[in-house]
Amino acid sequence: MPVIIPIRDLRKTTEISELAHKTREPIFVTRNGYSDLVVMSSETYDRFAQIERVDDIIRNAEIEAANGAELITVDQAFDMLDKKYYG
């Protein structure tokens, strides 16, 4: 369940920091009853950023495949990685 707090609670910085680290989820801040900001721990941000990077890589690969890029099997990919990193 998402954590939602009113903007006036941003004065409680220590409590918000503890909550962000404890829940490991974004905290949604409302202003006049409407969504305004999102606060999260740096660890949570890093996790979301990593997921976005992976999603972006997959999206780019799908575009390349749709544009006719040569596809390889998983075994071929592992062979290429073995050669690249282990000679």
Secondary structure, 3 states (H helix, E strand, C coil): CCEEEEHHHHHCHHHHHHHHHHHCCCEEEEECCEEEEEECCHHHHHHHHHHHHHHHHHHHHHHHHHCCCCCCCHHHHHHHHHHHHHC
